[in-house]
Amino acid sequence: MKTVLSRTYTPDLTKGSFIVMDGCRKLLEIVTLELPNKGNRQNVSCIPENVYIVRKHTSPTKGACFQIMDVSGRENVLIHIGNFATGLKIDTQGCILPGMFFADINADGFTDVGDSTTAMKLLLALLPQEFSLHII
């Protein structure tokens, strides 16, 4: 199984397409939302493009999620439920928010992700305890 997160950067946020592959067969594709690329600065930036080991994790505040290991200069980077990366409300301080679609949920003029809980449930059910994530 291979996972790839392909990104598009804007000044306000980072959109992504998270694909889970088994050989040539696509098992799942969801969308992601992150903070903008600000040079990997803690709490205000997405993480750098790289290949990361990711592990299933239970966070005291975020519940069942994934922890991205060995992010240079960062700690406790997660893939967790949330909808907003910019605008009136922000659900991330450098983590990745999964969703089923992009929409302006709260009508603040910024892109959000919808149905994050469903996306997380699908990822948790499909992905193993530990896997490699290729962020490009």
C-alpha positions as CSV (number, residue, x, y, z in Angstrom):
1,M,0.0,0.0,0.0
2,K,1.3,3.5,-0.9
3,T,0.0,6.9,0.2
4,V,0.6,10.1,-1.5
5,L,-0.4,13.7,-0.6
6,S,-0.2,16.0,-3.6
7,R,-0.5,19.7,-2.7
8,T,-1.5,23.0,-4.1
9,Y,-0.2,26.1,-2.3
10,T,-1.9,29.5,-2.0
11,P,-1.0,32.4,0.3
12,D,-3.8,31.6,2.7
13,L,-3.8,27.8,2.9
14,T,-2.6,24.5,1.4
15,K,-5.0,22.2,-0.4
16,G,-4.2,18.6,-1.0
17,S,-5.3,15.3,-2.6
18,F,-4.6,12.3,-0.3
19,I,-4.5,9.1,-2.3
20,V,-4.2,5.5,-1.0
21,M,-3.0,3.0,-3.7
22,D,-2.6,-0.7,-3.7
23,G,-0.3,-1.3,-6.7
24,C,-2.1,0.5,-9.6
25,R,-5.5,0.4,-7.9
26,K,-6.7,3.5,-6.2
27,L,-8.4,2.5,-2.9
28,L,-9.3,5.9,-1.6
29,E,-9.0,9.6,-2.5
30,I,-9.9,12.3,-0.1
31,V,-9.0,16.0,0.2
32,T,-6.8,17.7,2.8
33,L,-6.4,21.2,4.1
34,E,-3.4,22.7,5.9
35,L,-1.9,26.0,6.8
36,P,0.0,27.9,4.1
37,N,3.7,27.2,3.4
38,K,5.6,29.5,5.6
39,G,9.0,27.7,5.7
40,N,8.0,25.0,8.2
41,R,7.5,27.6,11.0
42,Q,5.8,26.0,14.1
43,N,2.1,26.7,14.4
44,V,1.8,28.8,11.2
45,S,3.0,26.6,8.4
46,C,2.4,23.3,6.7
47,I,5.2,20.7,7.0
48,P,7.8,20.3,4.2
49,E,7.4,18.0,1.3
50,N,9.1,14.7,2.2
51,V,8.5,11.0,2.9
52,Y,7.3,10.5,6.5
53,I,6.5,7.5,8.7
54,V,3.0,7.9,10.0
55,R,1.5,6.0,12.9
56,K,-2.1,5.5,14.2
57,H,-2.3,7.6,17.4
58,T,-4.8,8.5,20.1
59,S,-4.6,12.2,21.0
60,P,-6.0,13.4,24.4
61,T,-7.6,16.3,22.5
62,K,-8.2,15.0,19.0
63,G,-9.1,11.4,19.6
64,A,-8.2,8.7,17.1
65,C,-5.9,10.2,14.5
66,F,-2.4,9.7,12.9
67,Q,0.9,11.1,14.1
68,I,3.5,12.1,11.5
69,M,6.9,11.1,12.8
70,D,10.2,13.0,12.6
71,V,9.1,16.3,11.1
72,S,12.2,18.5,11.2
73,G,11.9,21.1,13.9
74,R,8.4,20.1,14.8
75,E,6.6,18.0,17.4
76,N,3.2,16.4,17.6
77,V,2.2,16.9,13.9
78,L,-1.1,15.0,13.4
79,I,-3.6,14.2,10.7
80,H,-6.8,14.9,12.7
81,I,-10.5,15.9,12.2
82,G,-11.1,19.5,11.5
83,N,-12.6,21.8,8.9
84,F,-10.8,25.2,8.9
85,A,-7.2,26.2,8.1
86,T,-7.8,30.0,7.7
87,G,-10.5,32.6,8.2
88,L,-12.9,33.1,11.1
89,K,-12.1,29.7,12.7
90,I,-8.9,27.7,12.5
91,D,-8.7,24.0,13.5
92,T,-5.0,23.4,12.9
93,Q,-1.6,24.6,14.2
94,G,0.4,22.8,11.5
95,C,-1.5,19.5,11.3
96,I,-3.3,18.0,8.3
97,L,-7.1,18.1,8.1
98,P,-8.8,15.4,6.0
99,G,-12.1,15.9,4.3
100,M,-14.4,14.5,1.6
101,F,-14.8,17.7,-0.3
102,F,-13.8,21.4,-0.4
103,A,-16.4,24.1,0.4
104,D,-16.7,27.4,2.2
105,I,-18.6,25.8,5.1
106,N,-18.9,28.9,7.3
107,A,-19.2,31.5,4.5
108,D,-16.1,33.5,5.4
109,G,-14.7,33.5,1.9
110,F,-12.1,30.8,2.5
111,T,-11.9,27.2,1.4
112,D,-12.7,24.6,4.1
113,V,-13.0,20.8,4.1
114,G,-16.3,19.1,4.6
115,D,-17.2,15.8,6.3
116,S,-13.9,15.5,8.0
117,T,-15.2,12.8,10.4
118,T,-16.1,10.5,7.5
119,A,-12.7,11.0,5.9
120,M,-10.9,10.2,9.1
121,K,-13.0,7.1,9.7
122,L,-12.2,5.9,6.1
123,L,-8.4,6.5,6.7
124,L,-8.4,4.7,10.1
125,A,-10.3,1.7,8.7
126,L,-8.1,1.4,5.6
127,L,-4.5,2.3,6.7
128,P,-2.3,0.0,8.7
129,Q,-0.8,0.9,12.1
130,E,2.3,2.4,10.4
131,F,2.8,3.5,6.8
132,S,4.9,5.9,4.7
133,L,3.3,9.1,3.4
134,H,4.9,10.8,0.4
135,I,4.1,14.5,0.5
136,I,4.7,16.2,-2.9
